[in-house]
Amino acid sequence: SINIDRAGPTGAPAGTVYVAVVQPLDGLPRALALCQPDDIGYPLCSCAPTETFGSAPLGMCIGVELRDSHGKIWGSLAPYGVETYTVLQPGGREVLTVEGDQVAGRLVAKEGDQVVAHAAMDAEGRQLEVGIKPKTDPLLVMAVVLAVLIFNPEDPRRSAAASMGRSLGSI
């Protein structure tokens, strides 16, 4: 399990707000659940990889379903280019865009062009530090950031093209 702590005025942890666990949930073999620390059995929200794309290699996650506290699908997280992901609600309304930067080791979440959250490892590389702007849903941001890091959704067409490029390069 992962403790999600609130930072106090000095930046030191000021108490666990949520706990994230990866476990079987609602018939899914692997799901991420965000819970209150004293109520781990009842997720506030959860997410799990969608089924693999027809030609996707076994184990490749091509998207993530986001569910509310009742297990109802709230939206989805899907790859949208190189190190970019989009969060969509049913009907296709874009809620967030997440951009990754592997060199810098960070993720940035945006609503439109406005940065609403960022995530990066601390200087020691031991803890993920996440900053979320006021009036931004912290559960949504934490679920999406952790889903990107844990499930690593990939576009199967992009992966197939990269794989084909590597194969052609070795001919």
C-alpha positions as CSV (number, residue, x, y, z in Angstrom):
1,S,0.0,0.0,0.0
2,I,1.0,3.6,-0.6
3,N,0.3,6.3,2.0
4,I,-0.7,9.6,0.5
5,D,0.2,12.3,3.1
6,R,-0.6,15.9,3.3
7,A,2.3,18.2,3.6
8,G,2.4,20.7,6.5
9,P,3.6,24.3,6.4
10,T,7.2,23.2,6.6
11,G,6.8,20.5,3.9
12,A,6.9,17.7,6.5
13,P,4.1,15.1,6.4
14,A,1.1,16.2,8.3
15,G,-1.0,13.0,8.3
16,T,-2.1,10.4,5.9
17,V,-5.1,11.6,3.8
18,Y,-5.5,8.5,1.5
19,V,-4.1,5.1,1.1
20,A,-3.6,3.6,-2.4
21,V,-3.5,-0.2,-2.8
22,V,-3.1,-2.4,-5.9
23,Q,-5.2,-5.5,-5.5
24,P,-7.9,-7.6,-7.1
25,L,-11.2,-5.6,-7.1
26,D,-14.7,-6.3,-8.5
27,G,-13.5,-9.3,-10.5
28,L,-10.5,-7.5,-11.9
29,P,-7.1,-9.2,-11.3
30,R,-5.3,-5.9,-10.7
31,A,-6.9,-2.5,-9.8
32,L,-5.7,0.6,-8.0
33,A,-8.0,1.7,-5.2
34,L,-7.7,5.0,-3.3
35,C,-9.2,4.7,0.2
36,Q,-9.5,6.6,3.4
37,P,-6.7,5.3,5.8
38,D,-9.3,3.9,8.3
39,D,-11.5,2.3,5.6
40,I,-9.3,0.4,3.1
41,G,-12.1,-2.0,2.2
42,Y,-14.2,0.8,0.6
43,P,-12.5,2.7,-2.2
44,L,-13.3,6.3,-2.8
45,C,-12.3,5.7,-6.4
46,S,-10.5,3.0,-8.3
47,C,-8.9,2.4,-11.7
48,A,-7.9,-0.6,-13.7
49,P,-6.4,-1.4,-17.1
50,T,-8.9,-1.9,-19.8
51,E,-8.8,-5.1,-21.8
52,T,-5.9,-5.4,-24.1
53,F,-6.3,-4.3,-27.7
54,G,-6.8,-7.1,-30.2
55,S,-3.2,-7.1,-31.5
56,A,-1.6,-5.7,-28.4
57,P,1.0,-7.9,-26.7
58,L,-0.2,-9.8,-23.7
59,G,0.2,-7.6,-20.6
60,M,0.3,-4.3,-22.5
61,C,-2.0,-1.8,-20.9
62,I,-3.7,0.4,-23.6
63,G,-5.9,2.4,-21.3
64,V,-7.3,2.7,-17.8
65,E,-10.9,2.9,-16.7
66,L,-11.6,5.3,-13.8
67,R,-14.4,4.4,-11.4
68,D,-16.2,6.2,-8.7
69,S,-16.9,5.0,-5.1
70,H,-19.8,2.9,-6.4
71,G,-17.7,1.1,-9.0
72,K,-19.4,3.0,-11.8
73,I,-17.2,4.1,-14.8
74,W,-16.5,7.8,-14.4
75,G,-14.0,8.1,-17.3
76,S,-10.9,6.7,-18.9
77,L,-7.2,7.5,-19.2
78,A,-5.6,6.8,-22.5
79,P,-2.3,7.4,-24.2
80,Y,-2.4,10.4,-26.5
81,G,1.0,10.5,-28.0
82,V,4.5,10.1,-26.7
83,E,4.5,10.5,-22.9
84,T,1.1,12.2,-23.1
85,Y,-2.2,10.9,-21.7
86,T,-5.8,12.2,-21.8
87,V,-8.6,11.8,-19.3
88,L,-12.0,11.5,-20.9
89,Q,-15.5,11.3,-19.5
90,P,-18.0,9.1,-21.3
91,G,-19.1,11.1,-24.4
92,G,-15.6,12.2,-25.0
93,R,-15.3,15.3,-22.9
94,E,-11.6,15.9,-22.1
95,V,-11.1,16.6,-18.4
96,L,-7.3,16.5,-18.0
97,T,-4.2,16.1,-20.1
98,V,-1.1,14.5,-18.5
99,E,2.3,15.1,-19.9
100,G,5.3,13.1,-18.9
101,D,9.0,14.0,-19.0
102,Q,11.1,10.9,-18.4
103,V,14.4,12.9,-18.5
104,A,13.2,15.2,-15.7
105,G,11.2,12.4,-14.0
106,R,8.0,14.3,-13.7
107,L,4.3,14.4,-14.8
108,V,2.3,17.6,-15.3
109,A,-1.6,17.6,-15.3
110,K,-3.4,20.3,-17.2
111,E,-7.0,21.5,-17.7
112,G,-6.8,23.0,-21.1
113,D,-3.6,25.1,-21.1
114,Q,-3.6,25.6,-17.3
115,V,-1.3,23.4,-15.1
116,V,-3.3,22.1,-12.2
117,A,-0.9,19.5,-10.8
118,H,2.6,18.2,-11.0
119,A,4.3,15.1,-9.7
120,A,8.0,14.2,-9.4
121,M,10.3,12.1,-7.2
122,D,11.9,13.9,-4.3
123,A,15.7,14.6,-4.3
124,E,16.5,11.2,-2.7
125,G,14.3,9.4,-5.2
126,R,12.3,7.8,-2.3
127,Q,9.0,9.6,-2.4
128,L,6.7,10.9,-5.0
129,E,5.8,14.5,-4.4
130,V,2.6,15.8,-5.9
131,G,1.4,19.4,-5.9
132,I,-2.3,20.0,-6.7
133,K,-3.9,23.5,-7.2
134,P,-6.9,24.4,-5.0
135,K,-10.3,23.6,-6.5
136,T,-8.7,20.6,-8.4
137,D,-10.0,17.2,-7.5
138,P,-7.2,15.6,-5.5
139,L,-8.6,12.1,-5.9
140,L,-8.8,12.4,-9.7
141,V,-5.2,13.7,-9.9
142,M,-3.8,11.1,-7.6
143,A,-5.7,8.3,-9.4
144,V,-4.4,9.4,-12.8
145,V,-0.8,10.1,-11.7
146,L,-0.6,6.7,-10.0
147,A,-2.3,4.9,-12.9
148,V,0.2,6.3,-15.3
149,L,3.1,5.2,-13.0
150,I,1.7,1.8,-12.1
151,F,-0.1,0.7,-15.3
152,N,2.0,2.6,-17.9
153,P,-0.7,2.8,-20.6
154,E,0.7,2.6,-24.1
155,D,-0.7,3.2,-27.6
156,P,-0.4,-0.2,-29.3
157,R,-0.1,1.4,-32.7
158,R,2.9,3.5,-31.5
159,S,4.5,0.5,-29.8
160,A,4.0,-1.6,-32.9
161,A,5.5,1.1,-35.1
162,A,8.5,1.4,-32.7
163,S,8.9,-2.3,-32.7
164,M,8.7,-2.5,-36.5
165,G,11.3,0.4,-36.7
166,R,13.7,-1.6,-34.5
167,S,13.2,-4.7,-36.6
168,L,13.8,-2.8,-39.9
169,G,16.8,-1.2,-38.4
170,S,18.4,-4.6,-37.7
171,I,17.9,-5.9,-41.3
